[in-house]
Structures are given as C-alpha cells and as structure tokens.
Amino acid sequence: MELILIFLMFTLGSTAVAFWIWMIIDCVTREPAEGNERLIWIIIIVFAHWIGALIYFFVRRPKRIELYGR
C-alpha cells in the first residue's frame, strides 16, 4: 500500500514539474516582448511554481491566444 502511495506521489509531482516547465517555455517563447508582461509572468510562474503555472494557463494564455493568435 505504501509503495502505491509513493508511486502516485512521484507521478503527481513529476506531472506538476513538467507542466511548470511547459508554462515557463510557453511564456518565454510566445509572450510578446512589448512592455514588462513577459518578465512579470515569468516571475509569477517561477516563484509560485505550479500554482503560478495554473494561473498563467487559465488566465493569461487564453487571452494571449485571443489577442495575438499564438
């Protein structure tokens, strides 16, 4: 039973880190370079870890895609 719990925790943690890295890369490569928005979002994602990545994914990313189409 403990082995299953350890496996689930490892899987969840690995998924969260992969999502976090994906959002950092998405922000760095696709966020417009105008102003300080890119830097602010990178700071939010890095310091708030997966919560910051979720905020970026659900709040900023759809708006960016709507405005800039990427």
Secondary structure as UniProt FT lines:
FT   HELIX           2..30
FT   TURN            35..36
FT   HELIX           37..55
FT   HELIX           56..60
FT   HELIX           61..68
//
